[in-house]
C-alpha cells in the first residue's frame, strides 16, 4: 500500500488526458490540446481486439508545459456518457513535465474518466504490470531517425491488454500488460481504435509541433506504417480503407488532412496558434 506522501506525489504528476472527451481539468490549467486521428469505431459485423503499427519517432526541444505524442488509443465509451469512458494509449512522446527532460520516450498510459484520480503514465501509479527485463515504459528512444513498432492486444483467455514494443523494425516483444480489472469499462465491451498524433500546452507556452512539424501534404511529414487491426483470434488485418479522420481544431488543422494507403498514412503539422 502506498504511503500518504507517495500518494501526494502521484497526485501532483501529469496525468494522461482522455483526448476523446471534453476535459474540465484542462480549463483549470489553462491548457490547450489538439489531435488528429484516424478512427475505427466499433461495428456490429466485427470488433477488433488490438492494433499494431510502426511509427517514426521524432525529437524536439520542448519546454515544461508542452507535450507531443504519436501513438495508438484503445477506447471504450461504455454507456456513451463521458464519465463511462475507459482508455489505453501507447507510443512515443516528449513530455518535459513528466520526465524533466526533452528526450523522446516510449510510453504507455491508462485512464478512467469517471475518476480524475484514476490513470497515469507508465508506472507512475499502480496499474501497468511490467514483465520484460529489457524494456520499460518511459525508456528513452535512442538513434538517428528511429522508428518504433507497437502492439496492444487483448488476451483472449485472461482479458488482459498485452503491450509489445520493438525499436527500428525489430519484431515487437512483450513489455507487460494492463490487467483486465484495471479498466472495468473495457471488459466485454467493443472498443474504438485511434491512431495519430496529439499535442498539448499550458498557456502561455506555445503549442508544440505534432509529428515532425510538417503537414501531410508536404511530402516530408511523420508517418505511421504497417497499420494492422487484430481480431479476437489474433489474425492481422492490414488497414486498406481510408478510415474516418478527425481533427480537434478545424480552424488550425484544416491543412492536416490525412489518407490511409496500404496501411500507411502521414500526419502532423506545426504548432497551433491560440
C-alpha positions in Angstrom: 0.0 0.0 0.0 1.3 3.5 -0.9 2.0 5.9 1.9 0.2 9.2 2.1 3.3 11.1 1.0 3.7 8.8 -2.0 0.0 9.3 -3.0 0.5 13.1 -2.7 3.5 12.9 -5.1 1.5 10.8 -7.6 -1.4 13.3 -7.5 0.9 16.1 -8.4 2.4 14.4 -11.5 1.0 14.9 -15.0 -1.9 12.5 -16.0 -2.8 11.3 -19.4 -5.7 13.2 -21.0 -8.5 11.2 -22.5 -8.4 13.2 -25.6 -11.7 12.0 -26.9 -13.7 13.6 -24.1 -14.1 17.2 -23.0 -11.7 17.7 -20.1 -12.6 20.3 -17.4 -9.2 20.0 -15.8 -7.7 21.5 -18.9 -9.6 24.6 -18.4 -8.4 24.8 -14.8 -4.8 24.6 -16.0 -5.5 27.0 -18.9 -4.1 24.3 -21.2 -5.0 23.7 -24.8 -5.0 20.3 -26.7 -5.1 19.3 -30.3 -5.2 16.0 -32.1 -5.5 14.4 -35.5 -6.6 10.7 -35.6 -7.8 8.1 -37.9 -10.6 6.3 -36.1 -12.1 2.8 -36.2 -15.5 3.0 -34.4 -17.0 -0.3 -33.2 -19.1 -2.0 -35.8 -21.7 -4.7 -35.4 -20.1 -7.0 -38.0 -16.6 -7.0 -36.4 -14.9 -6.0 -33.2 -11.2 -5.8 -33.2 -9.2 -6.7 -30.1 -5.9 -4.9 -30.9 -3.7 -2.9 -33.2 -0.1 -2.9 -34.4 1.7 -0.1 -36.1 5.2 1.3 -36.9 5.8 4.9 -36.1 8.6 7.4 -36.9 9.8 8.8 -33.6 10.9 12.5 -33.6 12.8 14.9 -31.4 12.2 18.5 -30.3 13.5 20.7 -27.6 10.2 21.3 -25.7 9.5 23.3 -22.5 7.7 22.2 -19.4 4.0 22.6 -20.1 4.4 21.3 -23.6 3.7 17.7 -24.8 3.7 16.0 -28.2 2.8 12.4 -28.9 2.4 9.9 -31.7 0.6 6.6 -31.0 -2.5 4.5 -30.7 -5.5 4.8 -28.4 -7.9 2.0 -27.4 -11.1 3.3 -26.0 -14.4 2.0 -24.6 -17.2 4.6 -24.4 -19.3 2.5 -22.0 -22.9 3.7 -22.0 -22.0 6.8 -24.1 -21.6 9.2 -21.2 -18.2 10.9 -20.9 -17.9 9.6 -17.3 -18.0 6.0 -18.5 -15.0 6.2 -20.9 -12.0 4.0 -20.2 -8.9 4.1 -22.3 -5.4 2.9 -23.0 -2.7 4.7 -25.1 0.9 3.9 -26.1 3.5 5.2 -28.5 6.2 7.8 -28.3 6.2 11.2 -26.7 8.2 14.2 -25.5 6.9 15.3 -22.1 9.2 17.6 -20.1 6.7 17.9 -17.3 6.8 14.1 -16.7 10.5 13.3 -17.2 12.2 16.7 -16.5 13.9 16.3 -19.9 13.1 16.8 -23.6 14.1 13.4 -24.8 11.8 11.1 -26.8 10.4 8.3 -24.7 8.4 5.1 -25.3 5.3 5.4 -23.1 2.1 3.7 -22.1 -0.9 5.2 -20.2 -4.3 4.4 -19.0 -7.3 6.3 -17.7 -10.8 6.0 -16.3 -12.8 9.2 -16.9 -15.2 8.6 -14.1 -12.5 9.5 -11.6 -10.0 12.2 -12.2 -7.6 10.4 -9.8 -7.6 7.1 -11.8 -5.0 6.8 -14.5 -1.3 7.6 -15.1 1.6 7.4 -17.5 3.9 4.4 -17.5 4.2 3.0 -13.9 3.8 6.3 -12.0 0.8 4.7 -10.2 -0.2 1.1 -9.7 -1.7 -0.2 -13.0 0.6 -1.4 -15.8 2.4 -4.7 -15.0 5.9 -4.9 -16.5 7.1 -8.4 -17.5 10.1 -7.5 -19.6 13.6 -7.4 -18.1 14.9 -5.4 -21.1 12.3 -2.7 -21.8 10.2 -0.5 -19.6 7.6 2.2 -20.3 9.4 5.6 -20.1 12.6 4.3 -21.7 14.4 6.9 -23.9 14.2 6.1 -27.7 17.8 6.4 -29.0 19.1 6.5 -32.5 19.2 8.6 -35.7 15.7 8.9 -37.1 14.4 5.9 -35.0 11.1 4.1 -35.5 9.1 2.0 -33.1 6.7 -0.8 -33.6 4.0 -1.1 -31.0 1.2 -3.6 -30.5 -1.6 -3.8 -28.0 -3.8 -6.9 -27.9 -6.5 -8.2 -25.6 -5.7 -11.7 -24.4 -8.5 -14.0 -25.5 -8.3 -16.0 -22.3 -7.5 -13.6 -19.5 -9.0 -10.4 -20.8 -5.7 -8.5 -20.0 -4.4 -6.0 -22.5 -0.8 -7.0 -23.5 1.7 -4.4 -24.7 4.5 -5.1 -27.2 7.4 -2.9 -28.3 10.2 -3.0 -30.9 12.8 -0.5 -31.9 13.9 0.2 -35.5 11.8 -2.5 -37.2 12.7 -5.2 -34.6 9.9 -7.6 -34.0 7.9 -6.3 -31.0 8.5 -8.1 -27.7 6.1 -8.2 -24.8 6.7 -5.4 -22.3 3.8 -6.1 -19.9 0.1 -5.7 -19.6 -2.8 -3.8 -18.3 -4.9 -6.1 -16.1 -8.5 -6.7 -17.1 -9.7 -5.5 -13.7 -7.9 -2.1 -14.1 -10.3 -0.9 -16.8 -13.8 -2.3 -15.9 -15.4 -0.3 -18.7 -13.4 -2.3 -21.3 -14.5 -5.7 -20.0 -16.6 -7.4 -22.7 -17.1 -4.1 -24.5 -16.4 -3.2 -28.1 -13.5 -0.8 -28.4 -12.8 2.2 -30.6 -9.3 2.3 -32.1 -7.5 5.6 -32.9 -4.1 6.2 -34.5 -2.3 9.5 -35.0 -0.9 12.5 -33.1 -1.7 14.6 -30.1 -0.2 17.8 -28.6 -1.0 20.0 -25.6 0.5 23.1 -24.0 -0.2 25.1 -20.9 -0.6 28.7 -21.7 1.3 31.0 -22.2 3.8 28.4 -23.6 3.3 28.0 -27.4 1.8 24.9 -29.0 4.5 22.3 -29.9 4.7 20.6 -33.3 2.7 17.4 -34.0 4.5 14.5 -35.6 7.7 16.1 -37.0 6.1 19.5 -37.6 5.3 19.0 -41.3 1.8 18.8 -42.7 0.8 15.5 -44.6 0.7 17.2 -48.0 4.3 18.4 -47.7 5.8 15.0 -48.6 8.0 15.2 -45.5 5.5 14.6 -42.7 5.7 12.0 -39.9 4.4 8.6 -41.0 2.6 5.6 -39.4 3.2 2.4 -41.4 2.2 -1.3 -41.3 -1.1 -0.4 -39.6 -2.9 -3.6 -38.8 -6.0 -4.3 -36.7 -6.1 -7.6 -34.9 -9.2 -9.7 -34.4 -10.2 -11.9 -31.4 -8.4 -14.9 -33.0 -5.1 -13.0 -33.3 -5.5 -12.6 -37.1 -4.0 -9.4 -38.6 -6.0 -7.2 -41.0 -4.0 -4.6 -42.9 -5.9 -1.3 -42.9 -6.5 -0.6 -46.6 -9.6 1.5 -46.2 -9.5 5.2 -45.5 -10.9 5.4 -42.0 -12.8 8.4 -40.7 -10.4 11.2 -39.9 -11.0 13.6 -37.0 -9.2 16.8 -36.0 -9.8 18.8 -32.9 -9.5 22.3 -34.3 -10.6 22.8 -37.9 -9.5 26.4 -38.0 -6.0 25.4 -37.1 -5.6 22.0 -38.7 -7.6 22.2 -41.9 -4.4 21.6 -43.9 -3.7 18.4 -41.9 -6.0 16.1 -43.9 -4.5 12.6 -44.0 -5.3 9.5 -46.1 -4.5 5.8 -45.4 -3.0 3.9 -48.3 -2.0 0.2 -47.7 -1.6 0.6 -44.0 0.3 3.8 -44.2 -0.5 7.5 -43.6 1.1 10.8 -42.8 0.1 13.2 -40.0 1.3 16.2 -38.1 1.9 19.9 -38.5 3.4 23.0 -36.9 2.2 24.3 -33.5 -1.3 25.8 -33.5 -1.8 29.5 -32.6 -4.4 30.1 -29.8 
